[in-house]
Amino acid sequence: MDVTHQAADEQAALWNGPGGRAWVEAQNTLDQMFKPFEDLLAAVVSPPSGGRVLDVGCGTGSTTLAVARRLGGRGHCTGVDISEPMITAARERAEREAAPASFILADAQTHAFDPAGFDTIISRFGVMFFADSVRAFANLRRAARDGAELHFVAWRSAAENPFMTTAERAAAPLLPNLPARRPDAPGQFAFADRQRIHRILEDSGWAGIDIQPIDVACTLPEKYLVSYLSRLGPVGRILHEADERIRGQVVKTVRAAFDSYVRGAEVRFTTACWVVSAHASSAELY
């Protein structure tokens, strides 16, 4: 098995296993925490009547539905994600809202979208997990009409996002099997390098590339902090299989490490991200 296929299989296993289920269970908390990014992406979508929008790595569908509400009867938003638990949750939400939205369970890197089927492509933290990013964005380019817009938000570096790595840094002495993050490997900080993002988009047929840093204040109810730190991310995946003694030690240690972020009933932190935009070049794709 080559490295690309192995990485793709690892991501499929993660998001269709405990990782995906944890996101579904925490969807309300995560949607609230990342609401500023949802609002940012919904605001850039203003297509004409019949606008067709694709939300890549849509998760449980919060951003997809926000865009669908903005479009109203003037268009349609489609979400795509590799996680069956999350797509199931997204479809249930859309059905409850009777929203102009639909969802595809697929890998956006390889899925056969209708050619030139979308006017706008967006993503809230959903494009950093591709096994082959150039191939993935070339596939999305084929799914976009000429001149279509691309807008996504991705994390900057781990060093610039200490809140996001607090749990693993605090837990590392207690969890010797905690996997180290691999630079440029599929994952949360895979797009930390601005030049790498530019190169990926340029090589995959996108033009007018603009990459801007953004620092956004986010909040999380303190009452959900233990659930957040013990269920999500690298630590959450390890604790899923840990015995109760180790789990208790880790949760106590990691919770204390978050004290500096707690302000009364809220956890407050700043996220360091890239806001990326481009448009579909009319040049022939190879």
Buried (B, 14 or more C-beta within 10 A) or exposed (E): EEEBEEBBEBBBEBBBBBBBBBBBBBBEBBBBBBBBBBEBBBEBBEBEEEBBBBBBBBBBBBBBBBBBBBBEEEBBBBBBBBBBBBBBBBBEBBEEEEBBBBBBBBBBBEBEBEEBBBBBBBBBBBBBBBBBBBBBBBBBBBBBBEEBBBBBBBBBEBEBBBBBBBBBBBBEEBBEEBEEBEEEBBBBBBBBBBEBBBBBBBBBBBBEBEBEEBEBEBBBBBEBBBBBBBBBBBBBBBBBEBEEEBBEBBBEBBBEBBEEBBEEEBBBBEBBBBBBBBBBBEEEEE
